[in-house]
Amino acid sequence: MPESVYKVIELVGSSPVSWEDAAKNAVKSAGLSIRDMRIAEIGTLDMKLDDEDVLCFRAKVKISFKIVSE
């Protein structure tokens, strides 16, 4: 069986709507420049606040992708 190597990066996605949309935004943005993404793991969820108002939802997302050796 061939051996594989993966790299893991951490991103922070944001959305004015929800944590789910924040995570999706992180994955979608990463997909613009990263190939062979395999796993997205949601870490910390938080919100940016202005007094008692929620300005945006934020999600820390770890994304792994396969390293291609040629």
C-alpha positions, 0 to 999 in steps of 0.5 A, spaced: 500 500 500 502 506 498 504 511 503 500 518 504 502 524 507 497 530 509 498 537 512 493 540 516 492 547 517 487 552 521 483 557 518 478 562 521 471 562 517 466 568 519 459 569 517 454 574 519 448 568 519 451 562 523 457 558 525 455 553 520 456 558 514 462 560 517 465 553 517 463 553 510 466 559 508 473 557 511 472 550 507 470 554 500 475 559 501 481 554 502 478 550 496 480 555 491 487 554 492 488 547 495 487 541 492 485 534 495 482 536 501 480 530 505 478 532 512 475 539 515 474 539 523 471 544 527 474 547 533 472 553 537 466 557 535 465 564 537 462 570 536 464 577 535 460 582 539 458 589 539 456 590 546 450 585 546 449 585 538 452 579 535 456 582 529 459 575 526 459 568 527 466 565 527 469 558 526 476 555 527 477 549 522 482 545 521 483 542 514 487 536 512 490 535 505 494 530 501 501 532 499 503 530 492 510 527 491 512 527 484 
